[in-house]
Every structure is written in C-alpha cells, then in structure tokens.
Amino acid sequence: MEKPWECGDCGKGFRSPSLLDTHRRSHTGERPFTCSVCGKGFTILSNLIEHQRVHTGERPFTCSVCWKGFTNSSNLLAHQRIHTGERPFTCSVCGKGFTQSSSLLKHQRVHTGERPFTCCVCGKGFTQSCNLTAHQVVHTNRRPFQCSDCEKSFKSRSDLRKHQRIHTGERPFTCSQCGKRFTDRSTLLKHQRVHK
C-alpha cells in the first residue's frame, strides 16, 4: 500500500495527511484532546474517549470466562491470556514470557538498566512513567490520597493503603517462623530479625 505522506522528522510514511498530522504529535508532544475531569491530554480523540471510561466506570468489553469488564478490547485480550496461559511476548535475555508487548518492553529495562523517565527536579530516573509521576509528589506538599475514614492525607496510594489497615484491622504480612501478622512488609522484615 502506498504511503505518500512522509514525516519530515523521521521519514515514516502515511496513507493520509490526517494520519501524518496525528503522527507528528509524537514529535511535538502536542496533546489537543483533554479530559474535562482530570486534565490529562491525548494525541487522538479515540484515546480520550477510551480514557473517559475510567471516570464513568463504563467497561463495555467483558471476559466470557469470568465476566470481568474492561475499558478497551486490547486490555480484554491481554486479560484473556490469564485463562489460556498464553504468554506470546518473550524476553530474549532471560526467556520470561509476558501477556502484552508493553509488559515485555518494561521488563527489558531490567536488563538494559534504561530509565527513560527522569524527574526534572532531582534527576532521578525511572523505568516507568507511572513511577515518575508517583515520585514527583515528593517534591511538593501535595497529599492527594485522602483516607475516607479519618481524612488523613498521604503522598502515595501505597501509603494510603497501608494506613487504611489501621481501620480495617487487616494484617496481610505473616511471619513464616512464628505466624505473627503485620500491616506492612517493612514491619514484618524488621520483626524477622528476631528469629536470626
């Protein structure tokens, strides 16, 4: 198929001018489609529409085995591999298999040491953008994760989850030596030194 419209930056060809315009946003960083709820930007309208399901709770793609719902068909397809055991994306270094190509790409950074997401404040690098986003809260006074029971606020979702165990009484970390249970892994690890 002929691809007469060529990107001036990377030379990649496209079938139509609109596809070329969409591609150019990967070079410019332009995200003209913005979520009215959270302000997140997208390069194409269909990605915004798909994202908005996060806010509405709509999950139109349903697994025929367990009936779990998904916001898009690709997440459903990846989920269905849990039931089939299929892991078509394999690491050429260690042989570990993955259900999605994106998971393989993230995993390969373990071998390469690549940390493409860098904090503009302190320069610390991360293997995933979500880890960078979570880290950046450290440089602010923002505590966006609020407990619904006591209204105490936290900088990270994981800190909020740990805190909420005070209210629920949940102690998911168990010492294999004595059976004593703990609310978080770090407290369990400190305790385990008693047995050494």
Sine and cosine of phi, psi and omega as CSV:
sin_phi,cos_phi,sin_psi,cos_psi,sin_omega,cos_omega
0.00,0.00,0.71,-0.70,-0.05,-1.00
-0.96,0.29,0.65,-0.76,0.01,-1.00
-0.77,-0.64,0.98,0.20,-0.14,-0.99
-0.97,0.24,-0.30,0.95,-0.03,-1.00
-1.00,-0.09,0.91,-0.41,-0.14,-0.99
-0.94,-0.33,0.65,-0.76,0.05,-1.00
-0.97,0.26,0.79,-0.62,0.00,-1.00
-0.94,0.34,-0.32,0.95,-0.03,-1.00
-1.00,0.06,-0.69,0.72,-0.11,-0.99
-0.85,-0.53,-0.13,0.99,0.05,-1.00
0.99,0.11,-0.01,1.00,0.00,-1.00
-0.92,0.38,0.64,-0.77,-0.03,-1.00
-0.99,-0.17,0.46,-0.89,-0.02,-1.00
-0.68,-0.73,0.44,-0.90,-0.04,-1.00
-0.97,0.24,-0.40,0.92,-0.05,-1.00
-0.58,-0.81,0.36,-0.93,0.03,-1.00
-0.90,0.43,-0.54,0.84,-0.01,-1.00
-0.92,0.38,-0.61,0.79,0.06,-1.00
-0.92,0.40,-0.61,0.79,0.06,-1.00
-0.90,0.44,-0.69,0.72,0.02,-1.00
-0.86,0.51,-0.69,0.72,0.03,-1.00
-0.88,0.47,-0.69,0.72,0.01,-1.00
-0.88,0.48,-0.65,0.76,-0.04,-1.00
-0.83,0.55,-0.48,0.88,0.01,-1.00
-0.90,0.45,-0.39,0.92,0.05,-1.00
-0.93,0.36,-0.41,0.91,0.04,-1.00
-1.00,0.00,-0.61,0.79,-0.08,-1.00
-1.00,0.07,-0.39,0.92,-0.07,-1.00
0.99,0.15,0.09,1.00,-0.02,-1.00
-0.92,0.40,0.71,-0.71,0.03,-1.00
-0.72,-0.69,0.99,0.15,-0.15,-0.99
-0.97,0.26,-0.20,0.98,-0.03,-1.00
-0.97,-0.26,0.93,-0.36,-0.16,-0.99
-0.91,-0.41,0.69,-0.73,0.04,-1.00
-0.96,0.30,0.80,-0.60,-0.03,-1.00
-0.96,0.29,-0.26,0.96,-0.02,-1.00
-1.00,0.04,-0.78,0.62,-0.11,-0.99
-0.91,-0.42,-0.13,0.99,0.05,-1.00
0.99,0.12,0.03,1.00,0.01,-1.00
-0.92,0.39,0.66,-0.76,-0.04,-1.00
-0.97,-0.24,0.46,-0.89,-0.03,-1.00
-0.70,-0.72,0.48,-0.88,-0.02,-1.00
-0.99,0.16,-0.45,0.89,0.02,-1.00
-0.75,-0.66,0.50,-0.87,-0.08,-1.00
-0.87,0.49,-0.65,0.76,-0.04,-1.00
-0.88,0.48,-0.55,0.84,0.05,-1.00
-0.93,0.36,-0.59,0.81,0.07,-1.00
-0.91,0.43,-0.72,0.70,-0.01,-1.00
-0.87,0.50,-0.69,0.72,0.03,-1.00
-0.90,0.45,-0.69,0.72,0.01,-1.00
-0.87,0.48,-0.64,0.77,-0.07,-1.00
-0.87,0.49,-0.33,0.95,0.06,-1.00
-0.91,0.41,-0.37,0.93,0.08,-1.00
-0.88,0.47,-0.64,0.76,-0.04,-1.00
-0.99,0.16,-0.58,0.82,-0.05,-1.00
-0.99,0.10,-0.34,0.94,-0.04,-1.00
0.99,0.11,0.05,1.00,-0.01,-1.00
-0.93,0.37,0.76,-0.65,0.03,-1.00
-0.69,-0.73,0.98,0.20,-0.14,-0.99
-0.97,0.26,-0.18,0.98,-0.03,-1.00
-0.97,-0.25,0.91,-0.40,-0.16,-0.99
-0.90,-0.43,0.70,-0.71,0.05,-1.00
-0.95,0.31,0.77,-0.64,-0.03,-1.00
-0.97,0.24,-0.20,0.98,0.00,-1.00
-1.00,-0.02,-0.79,0.61,-0.10,-0.99
-0.91,-0.42,-0.06,1.00,0.05,-1.00
0.93,0.38,0.29,0.96,0.09,-1.00
-0.94,0.34,0.63,-0.78,-0.04,-1.00
-0.98,-0.20,0.46,-0.89,-0.03,-1.00
-0.69,-0.72,0.43,-0.90,-0.02,-1.00
-0.98,0.19,-0.35,0.94,0.02,-1.00
-0.56,-0.83,0.30,-0.96,-0.09,-1.00
-0.94,0.35,-0.52,0.85,-0.02,-1.00
-0.94,0.35,-0.59,0.80,0.07,-1.00
-0.92,0.38,-0.59,0.81,0.07,-1.00
-0.89,0.45,-0.72,0.69,-0.01,-1.00
-0.87,0.50,-0.71,0.71,0.03,-1.00
-0.89,0.45,-0.65,0.76,0.02,-1.00
-0.88,0.47,-0.67,0.74,-0.06,-1.00
-0.87,0.49,-0.37,0.93,0.04,-1.00
-0.93,0.36,-0.32,0.95,0.11,-0.99
-0.88,0.47,-0.65,0.76,-0.04,-1.00
-0.97,0.24,-0.56,0.83,-0.05,-1.00
-1.00,0.02,-0.36,0.93,-0.05,-1.00
0.99,0.14,0.05,1.00,-0.03,-1.00
-0.94,0.35,0.74,-0.67,0.08,-1.00
-0.70,-0.71,0.98,0.20,-0.16,-0.99
-0.97,0.26,-0.18,0.98,-0.05,-1.00
-0.96,-0.29,0.94,-0.35,-0.15,-0.99
-0.91,-0.41,0.70,-0.71,0.04,-1.00
-0.95,0.30,0.80,-0.60,-0.03,-1.00
-0.96,0.29,-0.26,0.97,-0.02,-1.00
-1.00,0.04,-0.78,0.63,-0.10,-0.99
-0.91,-0.42,-0.13,0.99,0.05,-1.00
0.99,0.12,0.03,1.00,0.00,-1.00
-0.92,0.39,0.67,-0.75,-0.02,-1.00
-0.98,-0.21,0.46,-0.89,-0.04,-1.00
-0.69,-0.72,0.44,-0.90,-0.01,-1.00
-0.99,0.13,-0.34,0.94,-0.02,-1.00
-0.74,-0.67,0.55,-0.84,0.02,-1.00
-0.91,0.42,-0.55,0.84,0.01,-1.00
-0.91,0.41,-0.57,0.82,0.04,-1.00
-0.93,0.38,-0.62,0.78,0.06,-1.00
-0.89,0.45,-0.70,0.71,0.00,-1.00
-0.86,0.52,-0.72,0.70,0.03,-1.00
-0.89,0.45,-0.68,0.73,0.00,-1.00
-0.88,0.48,-0.66,0.75,-0.07,-1.00
-0.86,0.50,-0.37,0.93,0.05,-1.00
-0.92,0.40,-0.35,0.94,0.09,-1.00
-0.88,0.47,-0.64,0.77,-0.03,-1.00
-0.99,0.16,-0.60,0.80,-0.07,-1.00
-1.00,0.07,-0.37,0.93,-0.07,-1.00
0.98,0.21,0.10,1.00,-0.03,-1.00
-0.91,0.42,0.72,-0.70,0.07,-1.00
-0.73,-0.69,0.99,0.16,-0.16,-0.99
-0.97,0.26,-0.18,0.98,-0.03,-1.00
-0.96,-0.28,0.94,-0.35,-0.14,-0.99
-0.92,-0.40,0.71,-0.70,0.05,-1.00
-0.95,0.32,0.81,-0.59,-0.03,-1.00
-0.97,0.26,-0.19,0.98,0.01,-1.00
-1.00,0.00,-0.78,0.62,-0.11,-0.99
-0.92,-0.40,-0.14,0.99,0.04,-1.00
0.99,0.13,0.03,1.00,0.01,-1.00
-0.92,0.40,0.67,-0.74,-0.03,-1.00
-0.98,-0.21,0.47,-0.88,-0.03,-1.00
-0.70,-0.72,0.48,-0.88,-0.01,-1.00
-0.99,0.15,-0.37,0.93,-0.03,-1.00
-0.74,-0.68,0.54,-0.84,-0.03,-1.00
-0.91,0.41,-0.55,0.83,-0.01,-1.00
-0.91,0.42,-0.55,0.83,0.04,-1.00
-0.94,0.35,-0.60,0.80,0.07,-1.00
-0.90,0.44,-0.73,0.69,0.00,-1.00
-0.85,0.53,-0.71,0.70,0.01,-1.00
-0.90,0.44,-0.64,0.77,-0.01,-1.00
-0.91,0.42,-0.65,0.76,-0.13,-0.99
-0.87,0.50,-0.36,0.93,0.04,-1.00
-0.90,0.44,-0.45,0.89,0.02,-1.00
-0.84,0.55,-0.54,0.84,-0.07,-1.00
-1.00,0.07,0.03,1.00,0.01,-1.00
-0.83,-0.55,0.10,-1.00,0.11,-0.99
-0.99,-0.10,0.10,1.00,-0.02,-1.00
-0.92,0.38,0.66,-0.75,0.10,-1.00
-0.73,-0.68,0.98,0.19,-0.16,-0.99
-0.97,0.25,-0.17,0.99,-0.07,-1.00
-0.97,-0.24,0.96,-0.29,-0.13,-0.99
-0.95,-0.30,0.68,-0.73,0.03,-1.00
-0.96,0.27,0.75,-0.66,-0.02,-1.00
-0.98,0.21,-0.25,0.97,-0.02,-1.00
-1.00,0.01,-0.67,0.74,-0.07,-1.00
-0.81,-0.58,-0.02,1.00,0.04,-1.00
0.92,0.39,0.24,0.97,0.14,-0.99
-0.94,0.35,0.59,-0.81,-0.06,-1.00
-0.91,-0.40,0.45,-0.89,-0.06,-1.00
-0.70,-0.71,0.39,-0.92,-0.01,-1.00
-0.98,0.18,-0.41,0.91,-0.03,-1.00
-0.74,-0.68,0.43,-0.90,0.04,-1.00
-0.89,0.45,-0.60,0.80,-0.02,-1.00
-0.93,0.38,-0.59,0.81,0.06,-1.00
-0.91,0.40,-0.63,0.78,0.06,-1.00
-0.89,0.46,-0.71,0.71,0.00,-1.00
-0.86,0.51,-0.69,0.72,0.04,-1.00
-0.86,0.51,-0.73,0.68,-0.02,-1.00
-0.87,0.49,-0.67,0.74,-0.08,-1.00
-0.88,0.47,-0.35,0.94,0.04,-1.00
-0.92,0.40,-0.35,0.94,0.10,-0.99
-0.89,0.46,-0.64,0.77,-0.04,-1.00
-0.99,0.17,-0.60,0.80,-0.07,-1.00
-1.00,0.08,-0.38,0.92,-0.06,-1.00
0.99,0.16,0.08,1.00,-0.02,-1.00
-0.92,0.39,0.71,-0.70,0.04,-1.00
-0.71,-0.70,0.99,0.15,-0.15,-0.99
-0.98,0.20,-0.14,0.99,-0.07,-1.00
-0.96,-0.29,0.90,-0.43,-0.11,-0.99
-0.92,-0.39,0.71,-0.71,0.07,-1.00
-0.96,0.30,0.82,-0.57,-0.03,-1.00
-0.95,0.32,-0.31,0.95,-0.03,-1.00
-1.00,0.10,-0.73,0.68,-0.12,-0.99
-0.85,-0.53,-0.12,0.99,0.04,-1.00
0.99,0.11,-0.02,1.00,0.02,-1.00
-0.90,0.43,0.61,-0.79,-0.09,-1.00
-0.92,-0.39,0.49,-0.87,-0.09,-1.00
-0.68,-0.73,0.39,-0.92,-0.02,-1.00
-0.98,0.18,-0.39,0.92,0.01,-1.00
-0.58,-0.81,0.36,-0.93,-0.09,-1.00
-0.90,0.44,-0.63,0.78,-0.05,-1.00
-0.90,0.44,-0.62,0.79,0.03,-1.00
-0.92,0.38,-0.63,0.78,0.07,-1.00
-0.87,0.49,-0.71,0.70,-0.02,-1.00
-0.89,0.45,-0.64,0.77,0.06,-1.00
-0.88,0.47,-0.69,0.72,0.00,-1.00
-0.88,0.48,-0.65,0.76,-0.09,-1.00
-0.89,0.46,-0.33,0.94,0.07,-1.00
-0.90,0.43,-0.41,0.91,0.03,-1.00
-0.87,0.50,-0.55,0.84,-0.08,-1.00
-0.99,0.10,-0.15,0.99,-0.06,-1.00
-0.99,0.14,0.00,0.00,0.00,0.00
